[in-house]
Amino acid sequence: MINIQQMPACPVALFLKLVGNKWKVLIIRDLLTATKRFGELKRSVGCSQKVLTDNLRALEEDGFITRKIYAEIPPRVEYSLTETGFSLQPVLNAIAVWGSAYRQKRTGK
């Protein structure tokens, strides 16, 4: 979790510090559609278990996701976006539009 002294003054730098790696962005992208379990996220994001665990913990610490643990055997854990996490939807939509336009321009497809 970033404390007040570590927060960059620039809003873009703050965004990049909080959500600036590809794994976090892909996790948020997947959780925009529905609550997901660890295994579902691991398959769709395509990273190792350690990388996924580290990024999920960071996103939870920074208030972007919540984790719900069910008292079952084996334990079931589900991840969901918080209101702050959902607030990134327009940002990710804009990135998707830009990526599609860039691909179209470069490949003609």
N, CA, C and O atoms as a printed pandas DataFrame, in Angstrom:
     atom_number atom_name residue_name chain_id  residue_number  x_coord  y_coord  z_coord
0              1         N          MET        A               1    0.850   -1.181    0.000
1              2        CA          MET        A               1    0.000    0.000    0.000
2              3         C          MET        A               1    0.891    1.237    0.000
3              4         O          MET        A               1    1.896    1.304    0.707
4              5         N          ILE        A               2    0.501    2.190   -0.794
5              6        CA          ILE        A               2    1.271    3.428   -0.896
6              7         C          ILE        A               2    0.828    4.367    0.222
7              8         O          ILE        A               2   -0.363    4.621    0.401
8              9         N          ASN        A               3    1.806    4.880    0.973
9             10        CA          ASN        A               3    1.432    5.871    1.976
10            11         C          ASN        A               3    1.496    7.258    1.365
11            12         O          ASN        A               3    1.974    7.430    0.244
12            13         N          ILE        A               4    1.020    8.232    2.092
13            14        CA          ILE        A               4    0.903    9.605    1.574
14            15         C          ILE        A               4    2.251   10.135    1.082
15            16         O          ILE        A               4    2.311   10.800    0.048
16            17         N          GLN        A               5    3.322    9.850    1.805
17            18        CA          GLN        A               5    4.638   10.364    1.419
18            19         C          GLN        A               5    5.134    9.734    0.119
19            20         O          GLN        A               5    5.944   10.342   -0.581
20            21         N          GLN        A               6    4.670    8.534   -0.220
21            22        CA          GLN        A               6    5.132    7.851   -1.430
22            23         C          GLN        A               6    4.299    8.191   -2.660
23            24         O          GLN        A               6    4.661    7.808   -3.773
24            25         N          MET        A               7    3.202    8.897   -2.481
25            26        CA          MET        A               7    2.330    9.205   -3.617
26            27         C          MET        A               7    2.966   10.265   -4.505
27            28         O          MET        A               7    3.266   11.367   -4.045
28            29         N          PRO        A               8    3.170    9.938   -5.766
29            30        CA          PRO        A               8    3.698   10.944   -6.693
30            31         C          PRO        A               8    2.707   12.103   -6.844
31            32         O          PRO        A               8    1.494   11.909   -6.765
32            33         N          ALA        A               9    3.225   13.274   -7.057
33            34        CA          ALA        A               9    2.364   14.447   -7.245
34            35         C          ALA        A               9    1.608   14.368   -8.571
35            36         O          ALA        A               9    0.475   14.839   -8.669
36            37         N          CYS        A              10    2.226   13.779   -9.580
37            38        CA          CYS        A              10    1.611   13.658  -10.904
38            39         C          CYS        A              10    0.559   12.553  -10.886
39            40         O          CYS        A              10    0.873   11.423  -10.510
40            41         N          PRO        A              11   -0.684   12.845  -11.282
41            42        CA          PRO        A              11   -1.735   11.828  -11.285
42            43         C          PRO        A              11   -1.442   10.644  -12.206
43            44         O          PRO        A              11   -1.819    9.515  -11.893
44            45         N          VAL        A              12   -0.784   10.882  -13.324
45            46        CA          VAL        A              12   -0.442    9.788  -14.234
46            47         C          VAL        A              12    0.597    8.874  -13.579
47            48         O          VAL        A              12    0.498    7.650  -13.668
48            49         N          ALA        A              13    1.574    9.464  -12.933
49            50        CA          ALA        A              13    2.589    8.677  -12.226
50            51         C          ALA        A              13    1.944    7.873  -11.096
51            52         O          ALA        A              13    2.335    6.731  -10.855
52            53         N          LEU        A              14    0.968    8.451  -10.404
53            54        CA          LEU        A              14    0.262    7.731   -9.339
54            55         C          LEU        A              14   -0.482    6.531   -9.910
55            56         O          LEU        A              14   -0.416    5.433   -9.357
56            57         N          PHE        A              15   -1.193    6.740  -11.023
57            58        CA          PHE        A              15   -1.889    5.631  -11.676
58            59         C          PHE        A              15   -0.909    4.520  -12.035
59            60         O          PHE        A              15   -1.164    3.348  -11.754
60            61         N          LEU        A              16    0.196    4.882  -12.647
61            62        CA          LEU        A              16    1.178    3.883  -13.065
62            63         C          LEU        A              16    1.795    3.169  -11.868
63            64         O          LEU        A              16    2.091    1.977  -11.952
64            65         N          LYS        A              17    1.991    3.865  -10.774
65            66        CA          LYS        A              17    2.548    3.239   -9.570
66            67         C          LYS        A              17    1.566    2.219   -8.991
67            68         O          LYS        A              17    1.981    1.170   -8.499
68            69         N          LEU        A              18    0.268    2.523   -9.049
69            70        CA          LEU        A              18   -0.751    1.643   -8.479
70            71         C          LEU        A              18   -1.136    0.496   -9.409
71            72         O          LEU        A              18   -1.285   -0.640   -8.958
72            73         N          VAL        A              19   -1.297    0.779  -10.700
73            74        CA          VAL        A              19   -1.863   -0.203  -11.622
74            75         C          VAL        A              19   -0.993   -0.361  -12.865
75            76         O          VAL        A              19   -1.469   -0.826  -13.901
76            77         N          GLY        A              20    0.250    0.015  -12.769
77            78        CA          GLY        A              20    1.070    0.126  -13.960
78            79         C          GLY        A              20    1.779   -1.112  -14.455
79            80         O          GLY        A              20    2.715   -0.989  -15.245
80            81         N          ASN        A              21    1.380   -2.306  -14.031
81            82        CA          ASN        A              21    1.990   -3.464  -14.680
82            83         C          ASN        A              21    0.912   -4.253  -15.405
83            84         O          ASN        A              21   -0.269   -4.173  -15.066
84            85         N          LYS        A              22    1.329   -5.007  -16.397
85            86        CA          LYS        A              22    0.339   -5.669  -17.255
86            87         C          LYS        A              22   -0.521   -6.658  -16.494
87            88         O          LYS        A              22   -1.688   -6.843  -16.840
88            89         N          TRP        A              23    0.022   -7.304  -15.461
89            90        CA          TRP        A              23   -0.766   -8.309  -14.744
90            91         C          TRP        A              23   -1.930   -7.669  -13.997
91            92         O          TRP        A              23   -3.041   -8.200  -13.999
92            93         N          LYS        A              24   -1.677   -6.534  -13.364
93            94        CA          LYS        A              24   -2.754   -5.861  -12.628
94            95         C          LYS        A              24   -3.852   -5.409  -13.584
95            96         O          LYS        A              24   -5.039   -5.551  -13.291
96            97         N          VAL        A              25   -3.453   -4.874  -14.707
97            98        CA          VAL        A              25   -4.441   -4.412  -15.691
98            99         C          VAL        A              25   -5.271   -5.586  -16.201
99           100         O          VAL        A              25   -6.488   -5.465  -16.342
100          101         N          LEU        A              26   -4.627   -6.722  -16.481
101          102        CA          LEU        A              26   -5.364   -7.888  -16.965
102          103         C          LEU        A              26   -6.283   -8.474  -15.890
103          104         O          LEU        A              26   -7.378   -8.943  -16.202
104          105         N          ILE        A              27   -5.851   -8.451  -14.643
105          106        CA          ILE        A              27   -6.705   -8.916  -13.543
106          107         C          ILE        A              27   -7.937   -8.031  -13.445
107          108         O          ILE        A              27   -9.057   -8.532  -13.356
108          109         N          ILE        A              28   -7.738   -6.729  -13.460
109          110        CA          ILE        A              28   -8.869   -5.801  -13.384
110          111         C          ILE        A              28   -9.791   -5.983  -14.580
111          112         O          ILE        A              28  -11.013   -5.988  -14.430
112          113         N          ARG        A              29   -9.213   -6.132  -15.764
113          114        CA          ARG        A              29  -10.019   -6.379  -16.973
114          115         C          ARG        A              29  -10.939   -7.585  -16.779
115          116         O          ARG        A              29  -12.126   -7.527  -17.100
116          117         N          ASP        A              30  -10.386   -8.670  -16.257
117          118        CA          ASP        A              30  -11.183   -9.885  -16.074
118          119         C          ASP        A              30  -12.251   -9.725  -14.995
119          120         O          ASP        A              30  -13.342  -10.282  -15.118
120          121         N          LEU        A              31  -11.950   -8.978  -13.951
121          122        CA          LEU        A              31  -12.916   -8.805  -12.865
122          123         C          LEU        A              31  -14.009   -7.782  -13.208
123          124         O          LEU        A              31  -15.019   -7.701  -12.508
124          125         N          LEU        A              32  -13.814   -7.010  -14.271
125          126        CA          LEU        A              32  -14.868   -6.085  -14.703
126          127         C          LEU        A              32  -16.114   -6.839  -15.155
127          128         O          LEU        A              32  -17.223   -6.313  -15.064
128          129         N          THR        A              33  -15.941   -8.060  -15.639
129          130        CA          THR        A              33  -17.083   -8.823  -16.157
130          131         C          THR        A              33  -17.795   -9.612  -15.075
131          132         O          THR        A              33  -19.011   -9.794  -15.144
132          133         N          ALA        A              34  -17.050  -10.091  -14.064
133          134        CA          ALA        A              34  -17.678  -10.904  -13.013
134          135         C          ALA        A              34  -16.670  -11.210  -11.909
135          136         O          ALA        A              34  -15.461  -11.059  -12.087
136          137         N          THR        A              35  -17.192  -11.641  -10.775
137          138        CA          THR        A              35  -16.372  -12.169   -9.692
138          139         C          THR        A              35  -15.709  -13.445  -10.202
139          140         O          THR        A              35  -16.337  -14.236  -10.906
140          141         N          LYS        A              36  -14.443  -13.643   -9.846
141          142        CA          LYS        A              36  -13.711  -14.811  -10.342
142          143         C          LYS        A              36  -12.963  -15.497   -9.203
143          144         O          LYS        A              36  -12.605  -14.881   -8.199
144          145         N          ARG        A              37  -12.744  -16.789   -9.397
145          146        CA          ARG        A              37  -11.926  -17.563   -8.477
146          147         C          ARG        A              37  -10.477  -17.518   -8.944
147          148         O          ARG        A              37  -10.184  -17.138  -10.077
148          149         N          PHE        A              38   -9.579  -17.912   -8.048
149          150        CA          PHE        A              38   -8.141  -17.842   -8.331
150          151         C          PHE        A              38   -7.790  -18.592   -9.612
151          152         O          PHE        A              38   -7.084  -18.064  -10.471
152          153         N          GLY        A              39   -8.277  -19.814   -9.739
153          154        CA          GLY        A              39   -7.954  -20.633  -10.907
154          155         C          GLY        A              39   -8.426  -20.009  -12.212
155          156         O          GLY        A              39   -7.735  -20.079  -13.228
156          157         N          GLU        A              40   -9.611  -19.396  -12.178
157          158        CA          GLU        A              40  -10.128  -18.721  -13.385
158          159         C          GLU        A              40   -9.211  -17.574  -13.781
159          160         O          GLU        A              40   -8.893  -17.396  -14.957
160          161         N          LEU        A              41   -8.790  -16.796  -12.782
161          162        CA          LEU        A              41   -7.892  -15.676  -13.073
162          163         C          LEU        A              41   -6.548  -16.172  -13.590
163          164         O          LEU        A              41   -5.990  -15.594  -14.523
164          165         N          LYS        A              42   -6.035  -17.219  -13.001
165          166        CA          LYS        A              42   -4.736  -17.762  -13.419
166          167         C          LYS        A              42   -4.777  -18.183  -14.889
167          168         O          LYS        A              42   -3.851  -17.900  -15.650
168          169         N          ARG        A              43   -5.857  -18.859  -15.280
169          170        CA          ARG        A              43   -5.996  -19.297  -16.680
170          171         C          ARG        A              43   -6.135  -18.104  -17.627
171          172         O          ARG        A              43   -5.473  -18.057  -18.664
172          173         N          SER        A              44   -6.974  -17.162  -17.284
173          174        CA          SER        A              44   -7.249  -16.075  -18.223
174          175         C          SER        A              44   -6.119  -15.051  -18.286
175          176         O          SER        A              44   -5.853  -14.489  -19.348
176          177         N          VAL        A              45   -5.457  -14.805  -17.166
177          178        CA          VAL        A              45   -4.369  -13.828  -17.155
178          179         C          VAL        A              45   -3.097  -14.435  -17.726
179          180         O          VAL        A              45   -2.351  -13.760  -18.435
180          181         N          GLY        A              46   -2.844  -15.706  -17.422
181          182        CA          GLY        A              46   -1.712  -16.402  -18.013
182          183         C          GLY        A              46   -0.380  -16.153  -17.332
183          184         O          GLY        A              46    0.662  -16.175  -17.986
184          185         N          CYS        A              47   -0.398  -15.918  -16.036
185          186        CA          CYS        A              47    0.856  -15.730  -15.309
186          187         C          CYS        A              47    1.030  -16.866  -14.303
187          188         O          CYS        A              47    0.142  -17.701  -14.135
188          189         N          SER        A              48    2.167  -16.886  -13.649
189          190        CA          SER        A              48    2.421  -17.925  -12.659
190          191         C          SER        A              48    1.579  -17.687  -11.406
191          192         O          SER        A              48    1.036  -16.602  -11.199
192          193         N          GLN        A              49    1.484  -18.714  -10.586
193          194        CA          GLN        A              49    0.707  -18.621   -9.343
194          195         C          GLN        A              49    1.292  -17.545   -8.431
195          196         O          GLN        A              49    0.541  -16.779   -7.826
196          197         N          LYS        A              50    2.604  -17.473   -8.325
197          198        CA          LYS        A              50    3.245  -16.481   -7.456
198          199         C          LYS        A              50    2.978  -15.063   -7.943
199          200         O          LYS        A              50    2.643  -14.183   -7.150
200          201         N          VAL        A              51    3.124  -14.843   -9.241
201          202        CA          VAL        A              51    2.889  -13.515   -9.800
202          203         C          VAL        A              51    1.434  -13.103   -9.575
203          204         O          VAL        A              51    1.158  -11.965   -9.197
204          205         N          LEU        A              52    0.508  -14.033   -9.808
205          206        CA          LEU        A              52   -0.906  -13.724   -9.594
206          207         C          LEU        A              52   -1.178  -13.415   -8.128
207          208         O          LEU        A              52   -1.856  -12.436   -7.815
208          209         N          THR        A              53   -0.656  -14.238   -7.234
209          210        CA          THR        A              53   -0.858  -14.016   -5.799
210          211         C          THR        A              53   -0.308  -12.662   -5.372
211          212         O          THR        A              53   -0.984  -11.921   -4.659
212          213         N          ASP        A              54    0.891  -12.333   -5.792
213          214        CA          ASP        A              54    1.501  -11.045   -5.428
214          215         C          ASP        A              54    0.673   -9.870   -5.931
215          216         O          ASP        A              54    0.470   -8.894   -5.209
216          217         N          ASN        A              55    0.197   -9.964   -7.164
217          218        CA          ASN        A              55   -0.584   -8.856   -7.734
218          219         C          ASN        A              55   -1.964   -8.756   -7.108
219          220         O          ASN        A              55   -2.462   -7.650   -6.897
220          221         N          LEU        A              56   -2.595   -9.891   -6.806
221          222        CA          LEU        A              56   -3.888   -9.856   -6.118
222          223         C          LEU        A              56   -3.747   -9.219   -4.742
223          224         O          LEU        A              56   -4.591   -8.419   -4.340
224          225         N          ARG        A              57   -2.693   -9.566   -4.024
225          226        CA          ARG        A              57   -2.462   -8.968   -2.697
226          227         C          ARG        A              57   -2.270   -7.466   -2.792
227          228         O          ARG        A              57   -2.820   -6.711   -1.989
228          229         N          ALA        A              58   -1.484   -7.030   -3.780
229          230        CA          ALA        A              58   -1.243   -5.592   -3.955
230          231         C          ALA        A              58   -2.535   -4.866   -4.313
231          232         O          ALA        A              58   -2.813   -3.792   -3.778
232          233         N          LEU        A              59   -3.324   -5.446   -5.214
233          234        CA          LEU        A              59   -4.594   -4.810   -5.596
234          235         C          LEU        A              59   -5.561   -4.747   -4.416
235          236         O          LEU        A              59   -6.305   -3.778   -4.267
236          237         N          GLU        A              60   -5.547   -5.778   -3.588
237          238        CA          GLU        A              60   -6.407   -5.779   -2.401
238          239         C          GLU        A              60   -5.928   -4.724   -1.401
239          240         O          GLU        A              60   -6.736   -3.985   -0.839
240          241         N          GLU        A              61   -4.635   -4.658   -1.184
241          242        CA          GLU        A              61   -4.063   -3.679   -0.261
242          243         C          GLU        A              61   -4.379   -2.249   -0.676
243          244         O          GLU        A              61   -4.641   -1.390    0.166
244          245         N          ASP        A              62   -4.353   -2.004   -1.980
245          246        CA          ASP        A              62   -4.598   -0.650   -2.483
246          247         C          ASP        A              62   -6.081   -0.347   -2.694
247          248         O          ASP        A              62   -6.429    0.740   -3.155
248          249         N          GLY        A              63   -6.956   -1.298   -2.360
249          250        CA          GLY        A              63   -8.386   -1.037   -2.384
250          251         C          GLY        A              63   -9.085   -1.236   -3.713
251          252         O          GLY        A              63  -10.200   -0.748   -3.897
252          253         N          PHE        A              64   -8.455   -1.943   -4.652
253          254        CA          PHE        A              64   -9.077   -2.167   -5.955
254          255         C          PHE        A              64   -9.932   -3.430   -5.994
255          256         O          PHE        A              64  -10.901   -3.502   -6.749
256          257         N          ILE        A              65   -9.577   -4.422   -5.186
257          258        CA          ILE        A              65  -10.341   -5.674   -5.175
258          259         C          ILE        A              65  -10.625   -6.106   -3.737
259          260         O          ILE        A              65   -9.979   -5.656   -2.790
260          261         N          THR        A              66  -11.609   -6.990   -3.605
261          262        CA          THR        A              66  -11.878   -7.640   -2.330
262          263         C          THR        A              66  -11.751   -9.138   -2.534
263          264         O          THR        A              66  -11.937   -9.659   -3.634
264          265         N          ARG        A              67  -11.432   -9.805   -1.451
265          266        CA          ARG        A              67  -11.272  -11.260   -1.468
266          267         C          ARG        A              67  -12.258  -11.835   -0.461
267          268         O          ARG        A              67  -12.312  -11.409    0.693
268          269         N          LYS        A              68  -13.033  -12.805   -0.918
269          270        CA          LYS        A              68  -13.992  -13.462   -0.031
270          271         C          LYS        A              68  -13.600  -14.931    0.085
271          272         O          LYS        A              68  -13.468  -15.637   -0.915
272          273         N          ILE        A              69  -13.416  -15.376    1.335
273          274        CA          ILE        A              69  -13.009  -16.758    1.600
274          275         C          ILE        A              69  -14.214  -17.509    2.142
275          276         O          ILE        A              69  -14.861  -17.065    3.090
276          277         N          TYR        A              70  -14.508  -18.651    1.532
277          278        CA          TYR        A              70  -15.613  -19.497    1.976
278          279         C          TYR        A              70  -15.054  -20.644    2.810
279          280         O          TYR        A              70  -14.043  -21.251    2.455
280          281         N          ALA        A              71  -15.714  -20.930    3.908
281          282        CA          ALA        A              71  -15.271  -22.002    4.811
282          283         C          ALA        A              71  -15.723  -23.350    4.260
283          284         O          ALA        A              71  -16.687  -23.942    4.746
284          285         N          GLU        A              72  -15.028  -23.815    3.264
285          286        CA          GLU        A              72  -15.325  -25.094    2.621
286          287         C          GLU        A              72  -14.031  -25.890    2.518
287          288         O          GLU        A              72  -12.939  -25.356    2.713
288          289         N          ILE        A              73  -14.170  -27.148    2.216
289          290        CA          ILE        A              73  -12.996  -27.975    1.959
290          291         C          ILE        A              73  -13.128  -28.548    0.556
291          292         O          ILE        A              73  -14.073  -29.293    0.295
292          293         N          PRO        A              74  -12.217  -28.228   -0.357
293          294        CA          PRO        A              74  -11.120  -27.285   -0.191
294          295         C          PRO        A              74  -11.646  -25.851   -0.113
295          296         O          PRO        A              74  -12.745  -25.566   -0.589
296          297         N          PRO        A              75  -10.864  -24.952    0.484
297          298        CA          PRO        A              75  -11.315  -23.557    0.618
298          299         C          PRO        A              75  -11.569  -22.928   -0.752
299          300         O          PRO        A              75  -10.844  -23.177   -1.715
300          301         N          ARG        A              76  -12.600  -22.124   -0.809
301          302        CA          ARG        A              76  -12.925  -21.410   -2.047
302          303         C          ARG        A              76  -12.707  -19.924   -1.787
303          304         O          ARG        A              76  -13.176  -19.383   -0.785
304          305         N          VAL        A              77  -12.006  -19.281   -2.683
305          306        CA          VAL        A              77  -11.731  -17.852   -2.563
306          307         C          VAL        A              77  -12.198  -17.180   -3.846
307          308         O          VAL        A              77  -11.894  -17.646   -4.945
308          309         N          GLU        A              78  -12.933  -16.091   -3.705
309          310        CA          GLU        A              78  -13.413  -15.331   -4.863
310          311         C          GLU        A              78  -12.923  -13.894   -4.772
311          312         O          GLU        A              78  -12.824  -13.316   -3.689
312          313         N          TYR        A              79  -12.622  -13.336   -5.930
313          314        CA          TYR        A              79  -12.120  -11.971   -6.029
314          315         C          TYR        A              79  -13.124  -11.125   -6.806
315          316         O          TYR        A              79  -13.665  -11.552   -7.826
316          317         N          SER        A              80  -13.359   -9.913   -6.299
317          318        CA          SER        A              80  -14.285   -8.974   -6.932
318          319         C          SER        A              80  -13.666   -7.587   -6.905
319          320         O          SER        A              80  -12.807   -7.287   -6.076
320          321         N          LEU        A              81  -14.118   -6.753   -7.823
321          322        CA          LEU        A              81  -13.677   -5.370   -7.822
322          323         C          LEU        A              81  -14.454   -4.573   -6.780
323          324         O          LEU        A              81  -15.630   -4.837   -6.526
324          325         N          THR        A              82  -13.789   -3.610   -6.193
325          326        CA          THR        A              82  -14.441   -2.650   -5.317
326          327         C          THR        A              82  -14.964   -1.502   -6.202
327          328         O          THR        A              82  -14.797   -1.519   -7.421
328          329         N          GLU        A              83  -15.580   -0.539   -5.579
329          330        CA          GLU        A              83  -16.033    0.645   -6.322
330          331         C          GLU        A              83  -14.833    1.340   -6.983
331          332         O          GLU        A              83  -14.925    1.812   -8.117
332          333         N          THR        A              84  -13.725    1.393   -6.267
333          334        CA          THR        A              84  -12.506    1.985   -6.833
334          335         C          THR        A              84  -12.027    1.176   -8.034
335          336         O          THR        A              84  -11.614    1.747   -9.044
336          337         N          GLY        A              85  -12.081   -0.140   -7.930
337          338        CA          GLY        A              85  -11.691   -0.987   -9.059
338          339         C          GLY        A              85  -12.573   -0.758  -10.271
339          340         O          GLY        A              85  -12.084   -0.644  -11.395
340          341         N          PHE        A              86  -13.881   -0.691  -10.035
341          342        CA          PHE        A              86  -14.816   -0.456  -11.143
342          343         C          PHE        A              86  -14.626    0.925  -11.757
343          344         O          PHE        A              86  -14.953    1.131  -12.926
344          345         N          SER        A              87  -14.101    1.870  -10.985
345          346        CA          SER        A              87  -13.897    3.223  -11.523
346          347         C          SER        A              87  -12.843    3.236  -12.625
347          348         O          SER        A              87  -12.720    4.226  -13.347
348          349         N          LEU        A              88  -12.080    2.152  -12.766
349          350        CA          LEU        A              88  -11.075    2.061  -13.829
350          351         C          LEU        A              88  -11.661    1.613  -15.165
351          352         O          LEU        A              88  -10.954    1.602  -16.173
352          353         N          GLN        A              89  -12.933    1.245  -15.188
353          354        CA          GLN        A              89  -13.534    0.751  -16.430
354          355         C          GLN        A              89  -13.400    1.737  -17.591
355          356         O          GLN        A              89  -13.013    1.315  -18.680
356          357         N          PRO        A              90  -13.699    3.027  -17.418
357          358        CA          PRO        A              90  -13.531    3.938  -18.560
358          359         C          PRO        A              90  -12.077    4.042  -19.033
359          360         O          PRO        A              90  -11.817    4.216  -20.223
360          361         N          VAL        A              91  -11.143    3.936  -18.102
361          362        CA          VAL        A              91   -9.723    3.984  -18.470
362          363         C          VAL        A              91   -9.368    2.776  -19.330
363          364         O          VAL        A              91   -8.728    2.919  -20.371
364          365         N          LEU        A              92   -9.784    1.585  -18.895
365          366        CA          LEU        A              92   -9.475    0.370  -19.659
366          367         C          LEU        A              92  -10.215    0.356  -20.993
367          368         O          LEU        A              92   -9.684   -0.129  -21.992
368          369         N          ASN        A              93  -11.434    0.883  -21.016
369          370        CA          ASN        A              93  -12.156    0.990  -22.289
370          371         C          ASN        A              93  -11.400    1.887  -23.260
371          372         O          ASN        A              93  -11.286    1.569  -24.444
372          373         N          ALA        A              94  -10.884    3.005  -22.763
373          374        CA          ALA        A              94  -10.120    3.919  -23.613
374          375         C          ALA        A              94   -8.845    3.247  -24.124
375          376         O          ALA        A              94   -8.469    3.432  -25.281
376          377         N          ILE        A              95   -8.186    2.476  -23.275
377          378        CA          ILE        A              95   -6.986    1.752  -23.695
378          379         C          ILE        A              95   -7.339    0.732  -24.782
379          380         O          ILE        A              95   -6.599    0.577  -25.754
380          381         N          ALA        A              96   -8.470    0.039  -24.615
381          382        CA          ALA        A              96   -8.904   -0.954  -25.613
382          383         C          ALA        A              96   -9.196   -0.288  -26.954
383          384         O          ALA        A              96   -8.814   -0.815  -27.998
384          385         N          VAL        A              97   -9.863    0.853  -26.939
385          386        CA          VAL        A              97  -10.159    1.583  -28.178
386          387         C          VAL        A              97   -8.857    2.011  -28.852
387          388         O          VAL        A              97   -8.696    1.857  -30.063
388          389         N          TRP        A              98   -7.937    2.546  -28.065
389          390        CA          TRP        A              98   -6.662    2.968  -28.612
390          391         C          TRP        A              98   -5.907    1.778  -29.212
391          392         O          TRP        A              98   -5.370    1.875  -30.315
392          393         N          GLY        A              99   -5.867    0.658  -28.485
393          394        CA          GLY        A              99   -5.163   -0.537  -28.968
394          395         C          GLY        A              99   -5.748   -1.060  -30.267
395          396         O          GLY        A              99   -5.011   -1.460  -31.168
396          397         N          SER        A             100   -7.071   -1.059  -30.366
397          398        CA          SER        A             100   -7.724   -1.506  -31.605
398          399         C          SER        A             100   -7.393   -0.583  -32.769
399          400         O          SER        A             100   -7.111   -1.047  -33.873
400          401         N          ALA        A             101   -7.428    0.728  -32.522
401          402        CA          ALA        A             101   -7.108    1.691  -33.578
402          403         C          ALA        A             101   -5.653    1.557  -34.016
403          404         O          ALA        A             101   -5.349    1.637  -35.206
404          405         N          TYR        A             102   -4.763    1.356  -33.061
405          406        CA          TYR        A             102   -3.351    1.192  -33.386
406          407         C          TYR        A             102   -3.126   -0.061  -34.216
407          408         O          TYR        A             102   -2.406   -0.030  -35.214
408          409         N          ARG        A             103   -3.742   -1.167  -33.803
409          410        CA          ARG        A             103   -3.614   -2.413  -34.560
410          411         C          ARG        A             103   -4.132   -2.228  -35.977
411          412         O          ARG        A             103   -3.490   -2.657  -36.936
412          413         N          GLN        A             104   -5.289   -1.593  -36.114
413          414        CA          GLN        A             104   -5.904   -1.337  -37.427
414          415         C          GLN        A             104   -4.961   -0.531  -38.312
415          416         O          GLN        A             104   -4.766   -0.845  -39.487
416          417         N          LYS        A             105   -4.385    0.503  -37.731
417          418        CA          LYS        A             105   -3.487    1.370  -38.491
418          419         C          LYS        A             105   -2.243    0.628  -38.942
419          420         O          LYS        A             105   -1.786    0.806  -40.071
420          421         N          ARG        A             106   -1.686   -0.211  -38.061
421          422        CA          ARG        A             106   -0.437   -0.916  -38.357
422          423         C          ARG        A             106   -0.604   -2.140  -39.231
423          424         O          ARG        A             106    0.289   -2.463  -40.014
424          425         N          THR        A             107   -1.738   -2.835  -39.115
425          426        CA          THR        A             107   -1.916   -4.098  -39.824
426          427         C          THR        A             107   -2.998   -4.057  -40.879
427          428         O          THR        A             107   -3.062   -4.935  -41.739
428          429         N          GLY        A             108   -3.844   -3.051  -40.823
429          430        CA          GLY        A             108   -4.974   -3.001  -41.752
430          431         C          GLY        A             108   -6.116   -3.929  -41.354
431          432         O          GLY        A             108   -7.078   -4.090  -42.104
432          433         N          LYS        A             109   -6.010   -4.548  -40.158
433          434        CA          LYS        A             109   -7.037   -5.484  -39.684
434          435         C          LYS        A             109   -7.744   -4.946  -38.459
435          436         O          LYS        A             109   -8.639   -5.602  -37.925
